[in-house]
Amino acid sequence: MYIIFLGAPGAGKGTQAAGVAEEFGLVSIATGDLFRQAVERGDDLGKKVREFMAKGALVPNEITVQMVLNKLAAPESGKGAILDGFPRNLGQAEALDEAFKKKKQKIDSVVYIKVEEKELIRRLSGRWVCRSCQSPYSIQGALTEEQKKCARCGGELYQRPDDNLETIKNRLKVYFSETAPLISYYRNSGRLIEVDGEGAVGEITQRIIQALRKKTCKNK
C-alpha cells in the first residue's frame, strides 16, 4: 500500500503519518529527512542536494523523485509506505506516477489533511523542535525550564527561524497556490481523501484510518 499525505505547514502531516504508518505496518518517508540523510552521507547525490539547499533553491524534481524511489526500494519499505508532504507540486506528482507506472505499481490513496488558515498560524507560531531528534512540539507562550527539554531524548527545543508570523503567512500563501492543482489532480483520478485535521491528535488519526479502510474496502 502506498499513500501520500498532503497538508499545509502545521497540518500535522508528520505526526499523523507516523501514527497511520504504525497502524498499517508501513514506513513513513519525509523528503526533508531524505535530504538531510543524503547530505550527511556525502555521496554524489548528497553533494548535489547540498548545493541546491545552500543556495536556498528547491531540489529538482528528478533528484527528489529518485531519492524517494531509492527509499521505497529499501527492504524496510516492503509492505508499502506513506509519503509525508511529497509531492509538493504537479510536476512531482506526474513524475512520481510515471515512475510507479514503470514499476507496475500505483499510489493507492492521497490523504489531504484540511486545517483552517487561522489554526495553522496558531500551531506554527507555537511550534518547537528538538535539535537532536527533530521531534515536534506545540507549545503556546513562553516555555518553562522543563518544557525546554525534549521528552523523548532530553535535547534542547528551539523554534525554526521561519516560524515567525510574516514568514508563516507567506509560506501558507505559496503552499496553497502550489497545492490547488495538486488537489484537483488527485481528486480527478479518484484517489483523494479529504480529512478534517482539527481536533485531538488521536481523533484525527482515527478519522484517517477509518477513511483509508473504507476506501480500501470500496476498491476491492
C-alpha contacts under 8 A as a table, 3 or more apart, distances in Angstrom:
res1	aa1	res2	aa2	distance
1	M	26	L	7.92
1	M	79	K	6.72
1	M	80	G	4.69
1	M	81	A	6.59
1	M	107	I	7.58
1	M	108	D	6.35
2	Y	80	G	5.27
2	Y	81	A	5.10
2	Y	82	I	5.97
2	Y	83	L	7.79
2	Y	106	K	7.17
2	Y	107	I	5.06
2	Y	108	D	5.48
2	Y	109	S	6.97
3	I	81	A	6.39
3	I	82	I	4.71
3	I	83	L	6.23
3	I	107	I	5.98
3	I	108	D	5.89
3	I	109	S	4.97
3	I	110	V	5.65
3	I	111	V	7.34
4	I	82	I	5.58
4	I	83	L	4.70
4	I	84	D	6.32
4	I	85	G	7.25
4	I	86	F	6.86
4	I	87	P	7.92
4	I	107	I	7.41
4	I	109	S	6.47
4	I	110	V	4.61
4	I	111	V	6.08
5	F	13	K	6.33
5	F	17	A	7.07
5	F	82	I	6.91
5	F	83	L	6.03
5	F	84	D	5.11
5	F	85	G	5.67
5	F	86	F	7.32
5	F	110	V	5.94
5	F	111	V	4.86
5	F	112	Y	6.06
5	F	113	I	7.39
6	L	13	K	6.95
6	L	84	D	7.03
6	L	85	G	5.21
6	L	86	F	7.20
6	L	110	V	7.18
6	L	111	V	6.01
6	L	112	Y	4.66
6	L	113	I	6.20
7	G	10	G	7.94
7	G	11	A	5.51
7	G	12	G	7.69
7	G	13	K	6.41
7	G	85	G	6.93
7	G	112	Y	5.61
7	G	113	I	4.98
7	G	114	K	6.44
7	G	115	V	7.95
8	A	11	A	5.39
8	A	113	I	7.92
8	A	114	K	7.90
8	A	115	V	7.77
8	A	120	L	7.77
8	A	172	L	6.69
8	A	175	Y	6.41
8	A	176	F	7.37
9	P	12	G	7.63
9	P	120	L	7.20
9	P	124	L	7.53
9	P	171	R	7.74
9	P	172	L	6.94
9	P	175	Y	7.94
10	G	13	K	7.74
10	G	120	L	5.27
10	G	121	I	7.62
10	G	123	R	5.96
10	G	124	L	5.53
11	A	113	I	6.37
11	A	114	K	7.06
11	A	115	V	6.05
11	A	120	L	6.51
11	A	197	G	6.55
12	G	15	T	5.38
12	G	16	Q	6.09
12	G	113	I	7.89
12	G	197	G	7.65
13	K	16	Q	5.25
13	K	17	A	5.77
13	K	84	D	6.26
13	K	85	G	6.94
13	K	113	I	7.32
14	G	17	A	5.09
14	G	18	A	6.21
14	G	30	A	7.77
14	G	84	D	6.27
15	T	18	A	5.38
15	T	19	G	6.54
16	Q	19	G	5.13
16	Q	20	V	6.07
16	Q	201	V	7.60
16	Q	204	I	7.64
16	Q	205	T	5.88
17	A	20	V	5.26
17	A	21	A	5.80
17	A	28	S	6.13
17	A	82	I	6.55
17	A	84	D	6.50
18	A	21	A	5.16
18	A	22	E	6.27
18	A	27	V	8.00
18	A	28	S	6.12
19	G	22	E	5.31
19	G	23	E	6.43
19	G	205	T	6.63
20	V	23	E	5.00
20	V	24	F	6.35
20	V	205	T	6.60
20	V	208	I	7.59
20	V	209	I	6.55
21	A	24	F	5.38
21	A	25	G	5.69
21	A	26	L	4.57
21	A	27	V	5.73
21	A	28	S	6.06
21	A	81	A	7.31
21	A	82	I	6.67
22	E	25	G	5.14
22	E	26	L	6.35
22	E	27	V	7.72
23	E	26	L	7.84
23	E	209	I	7.98
25	G	79	K	6.92
26	L	77	S	6.90
26	L	79	K	5.92
26	L	80	G	5.33
26	L	81	A	4.88
26	L	82	I	6.80
27	V	76	E	7.11
27	V	77	S	5.96
27	V	80	G	6.80
27	V	81	A	4.71
27	V	82	I	6.20
28	S	81	A	5.74
28	S	82	I	4.76
28	S	83	L	6.18
28	S	84	D	6.69
29	I	33	D	7.66
29	I	34	L	7.76
29	I	68	V	7.83
29	I	71	K	7.91
29	I	81	A	6.96
29	I	82	I	6.02
29	I	83	L	5.00
29	I	84	D	5.74
30	A	33	D	5.44
30	A	34	L	6.53
30	A	83	L	6.17
30	A	84	D	4.80
30	A	85	G	6.68
30	A	86	F	7.36
31	T	34	L	4.85
31	T	35	F	6.12
31	T	64	T	7.47
31	T	68	V	7.27
31	T	84	D	7.33
31	T	85	G	7.51
31	T	86	F	6.83
32	G	35	F	5.18
32	G	36	R	6.34
33	D	36	R	5.14
33	D	37	Q	6.10
34	L	37	Q	5.14
34	L	38	A	6.09
34	L	67	M	7.13
34	L	68	V	7.79
35	F	38	A	5.18
35	F	39	V	6.25
35	F	46	G	7.35
35	F	49	V	6.64
36	R	39	V	5.21
36	R	40	E	6.20
37	Q	40	E	5.05
37	Q	41	R	6.20
37	Q	46	G	7.87
38	A	41	R	5.14
38	A	42	G	6.40
38	A	43	D	7.04
38	A	45	L	6.69
38	A	46	G	4.24
38	A	47	K	7.87
38	A	49	V	7.39
39	V	42	G	5.19
39	V	43	D	7.55
39	V	45	L	8.00
39	V	46	G	4.28
39	V	47	K	6.32
39	V	49	V	6.68
39	V	50	R	5.88
40	E	46	G	7.26
41	R	46	G	6.54
42	G	45	L	7.70
42	G	46	G	5.09
42	G	47	K	5.89
43	D	46	G	5.04
43	D	47	K	6.16
44	D	47	K	5.15
44	D	48	K	6.43
45	L	48	K	5.20
45	L	49	V	6.30
45	L	63	I	7.94
46	G	49	V	5.05
46	G	50	R	6.07
47	K	50	R	5.03
47	K	51	E	6.32
48	K	51	E	5.22
48	K	52	F	6.64
49	V	52	F	5.37
49	V	53	M	6.17
49	V	59	V	6.37
50	R	53	M	5.10
50	R	54	A	5.89
51	E	54	A	5.22
51	E	55	K	6.49
52	F	55	K	5.27
52	F	56	G	6.31
52	F	57	A	5.11
52	F	58	L	6.44
52	F	59	V	5.80
53	M	56	G	4.92
53	M	57	A	5.79
53	M	58	L	7.04
53	M	59	V	7.16
54	A	57	A	7.58
59	V	63	I	6.80
59	V	64	T	6.49
60	P	63	I	5.55
60	P	64	T	6.34
61	N	64	T	5.13
61	N	65	V	5.93
61	N	91	G	7.24
61	N	92	Q	5.66
61	N	95	A	7.70
62	E	65	V	5.28
62	E	66	Q	6.08
62	E	95	A	7.69
63	I	66	Q	5.15
63	I	67	M	6.22
64	T	67	M	5.19
64	T	68	V	6.32
65	V	68	V	5.11
65	V	69	L	6.16
65	V	92	Q	7.12
65	V	95	A	7.20
65	V	96	L	6.32
66	Q	69	L	5.04
66	Q	70	N	6.09
67	M	70	N	5.08
67	M	71	K	6.33
68	V	71	K	5.16
68	V	72	L	6.19
69	L	72	L	4.93
69	L	73	A	6.17
70	N	73	A	5.17
70	N	74	A	6.68
71	K	74	A	5.30
71	K	77	S	7.30
72	L	77	S	5.37
72	L	78	G	7.70
72	L	80	G	7.62
72	L	81	A	7.23
73	A	77	S	6.63
73	A	78	G	7.60
74	A	77	S	5.62
74	A	78	G	7.23
75	P	78	G	5.40
76	E	79	K	7.70
77	S	80	G	5.26
77	S	81	A	6.02
83	L	86	F	5.72
85	G	88	R	6.55
86	F	92	Q	7.95
87	P	90	L	7.56
87	P	92	Q	5.28
87	P	93	A	5.37
87	P	96	L	7.79
88	R	92	Q	6.64
88	R	93	A	7.59
88	R	178	E	7.29
88	R	179	T	6.90
88	R	182	L	7.88
89	N	92	Q	5.50
89	N	93	A	6.38
89	N	178	E	5.81
89	N	179	T	6.25
89	N	181	P	7.83
89	N	182	L	6.11
90	L	93	A	4.98
90	L	94	E	6.18
90	L	178	E	7.89
90	L	179	T	7.90
90	L	181	P	6.59
90	L	182	L	5.30
90	L	185	Y	7.63
91	G	94	E	5.30
91	G	95	A	6.15
92	Q	95	A	5.03
92	Q	96	L	5.97
93	A	96	L	5.14
93	A	97	D	6.20
93	A	182	L	7.41
94	E	97	D	5.16
94	E	98	E	6.16
95	A	98	E	5.13
95	A	99	A	6.19
96	L	99	A	5.11
96	L	100	F	6.20
97	D	100	F	5.11
97	D	101	K	6.03
97	D	106	K	6.92
97	D	107	I	7.32
98	E	101	K	5.01
98	E	102	K	6.37
99	A	102	K	5.29
99	A	103	K	6.65
100	F	103	K	5.09
100	F	104	K	6.16
100	F	105	Q	4.99
100	F	106	K	5.46
100	F	107	I	7.59
101	K	104	K	4.81
101	K	105	Q	5.64
101	K	106	K	6.46
102	K	105	Q	7.55
107	I	110	V	7.62
108	D	191	R	6.61
109	S	191	R	4.84
109	S	192	L	6.19
109	S	193	I	7.09
109	S	212	L	7.55
110	V	186	Y	7.06
110	V	191	R	5.64
110	V	192	L	4.77
110	V	193	I	5.91
111	V	192	L	6.06
111	V	193	I	4.80
111	V	194	E	5.98
111	V	195	V	7.00
111	V	208	I	7.57
112	Y	183	I	7.93
112	Y	192	L	7.01
112	Y	193	I	6.03
112	Y	194	E	4.83
112	Y	195	V	6.11
113	I	194	E	6.23
113	I	195	V	5.10
113	I	196	D	6.08
113	I	197	G	5.12
114	K	194	E	6.84
114	K	195	V	6.01
114	K	196	D	5.20
114	K	197	G	5.14
114	K	198	E	7.75
115	V	119	E	6.68
115	V	120	L	6.53
115	V	196	D	6.67
115	V	197	G	5.25
115	V	198	E	6.04
116	E	119	E	5.42
116	E	120	L	6.33
117	E	120	L	4.94
117	E	121	I	6.23
117	E	172	L	7.88
118	K	121	I	5.31
118	K	122	R	6.38
119	E	122	R	5.00
119	E	123	R	6.16
120	L	123	R	5.16
120	L	124	L	6.07
121	I	124	L	5.21
121	I	125	S	5.99
121	I	165	L	7.38
121	I	168	I	6.74
121	I	169	K	7.37
122	R	125	S	5.42
122	R	126	G	6.47
123	R	126	G	5.30
123	R	127	R	6.11
123	R	138	S	6.53
124	L	127	R	4.94
124	L	138	S	7.95
124	L	163	D	6.06
124	L	168	I	7.20
125	S	140	Q	7.77
125	S	163	D	5.80
125	S	164	N	6.23
125	S	165	L	6.70
125	S	168	I	7.86
126	G	138	S	5.40
126	G	139	I	5.01
126	G	140	Q	4.81
126	G	141	G	7.17
127	R	136	P	6.97
127	R	137	Y	5.73
127	R	138	S	4.70
127	R	139	I	6.27
127	R	140	Q	7.97
127	R	159	Q	6.51
127	R	163	D	7.40
128	W	136	P	5.88
128	W	137	Y	5.00
128	W	138	S	6.19
128	W	139	I	6.99
128	W	157	L	5.95
128	W	158	Y	5.34
128	W	159	Q	4.80
128	W	160	R	7.34
129	V	134	Q	5.53
129	V	135	S	5.65
129	V	136	P	4.57
129	V	137	Y	6.03
129	V	157	L	5.26
129	V	158	Y	5.45
129	V	159	Q	6.25
129	V	160	R	7.52
130	C	133	C	5.74
130	C	134	Q	4.62
130	C	135	S	5.30
130	C	136	P	6.63
130	C	149	K	7.79
130	C	150	C	5.95
130	C	155	G	5.85
130	C	156	E	5.61
130	C	157	L	4.39
130	C	158	Y	6.40
131	R	134	Q	5.76
131	R	155	G	6.20
131	R	156	E	5.73
131	R	157	L	6.08
131	R	158	Y	6.82
132	S	153	C	7.58
132	S	155	G	5.44
132	S	156	E	7.24
133	C	153	C	7.09
133	C	155	G	7.45
135	S	150	C	7.63
135	S	152	R	7.78
139	I	143	L	7.39
143	L	146	E	7.85
143	L	147	Q	5.58
143	L	148	K	6.16
144	T	147	Q	5.10
144	T	148	K	6.43
145	E	148	K	5.33
145	E	149	K	7.54
146	E	149	K	6.06
147	Q	150	C	7.32
147	Q	157	L	7.99
148	K	156	E	6.04
148	K	157	L	5.32
148	K	158	Y	7.93
149	K	154	G	5.16
149	K	155	G	5.49
149	K	156	E	4.96
149	K	157	L	5.78
150	C	153	C	5.64
150	C	154	G	4.50
150	C	155	G	5.05
150	C	156	E	6.20
150	C	157	L	6.25
151	A	154	G	5.84
159	Q	163	D	6.68
160	R	163	D	5.43
161	P	164	N	6.81
162	D	167	T	5.64
162	D	168	I	6.71
163	D	167	T	6.58
163	D	168	I	5.84
164	N	167	T	5.55
164	N	168	I	5.90
165	L	168	I	5.06
165	L	169	K	6.25
166	E	169	K	5.38
166	E	170	N	6.41
167	T	170	N	5.09
167	T	171	R	6.06
168	I	171	R	5.12
168	I	172	L	6.22
169	K	172	L	5.21
169	K	173	K	6.21
170	N	173	K	5.05
170	N	174	V	6.25
171	R	174	V	5.20
171	R	175	Y	6.03
172	L	175	Y	4.95
172	L	176	F	6.12
173	K	176	F	5.47
173	K	177	S	6.30
174	V	177	S	5.27
174	V	178	E	6.23
175	Y	178	E	5.29
175	Y	179	T	5.89
176	F	179	T	5.02
176	F	180	A	5.96
177	S	180	A	5.81
178	E	181	P	6.77
178	E	182	L	7.29
179	T	182	L	4.91
179	T	183	I	6.13
180	A	183	I	5.32
180	A	184	S	6.51
181	P	184	S	5.08
181	P	185	Y	6.06
182	L	185	Y	4.98
182	L	186	Y	6.42
183	I	186	Y	5.45
183	I	187	R	6.02
183	I	192	L	7.45
184	S	187	R	4.99
184	S	188	N	5.92
185	Y	188	N	5.41
185	Y	189	S	6.55
186	Y	189	S	5.13
186	Y	190	G	6.40
186	Y	191	R	5.50
186	Y	192	L	5.34
187	R	190	G	5.17
187	R	191	R	5.96
187	R	192	L	4.84
188	N	191	R	7.74
189	S	192	L	7.78
193	I	211	A	7.21
193	I	212	L	7.87
195	V	204	I	7.89
195	V	207	R	6.93
195	V	208	I	6.54
196	D	204	I	7.18
196	D	207	R	7.96
197	G	204	I	5.99
198	E	204	I	7.14
199	G	203	E	6.71
199	G	204	I	6.65
200	A	203	E	5.27
200	A	204	I	6.40
201	V	204	I	5.29
201	V	205	T	6.28
202	G	205	T	5.04
202	G	206	Q	6.31
203	E	206	Q	5.21
203	E	207	R	6.33
204	I	207	R	5.04
204	I	208	I	6.35
205	T	208	I	5.24
205	T	209	I	6.23
206	Q	209	I	5.01
206	Q	210	Q	6.00
207	R	210	Q	5.29
207	R	211	A	6.10
208	I	211	A	5.11
208	I	212	L	6.11
209	I	212	L	5.20
209	I	213	R	6.16
210	Q	213	R	5.14
210	Q	214	K	6.06
211	A	214	K	5.11
211	A	215	K	6.18
212	L	215	K	5.13
212	L	216	T	6.06
213	R	216	T	5.01
213	R	217	C	6.15
214	K	217	C	5.26
214	K	218	K	6.21
215	K	218	K	5.02
215	K	219	N	6.22
216	T	219	N	5.21
216	T	220	K	6.48
217	C	220	K	5.34
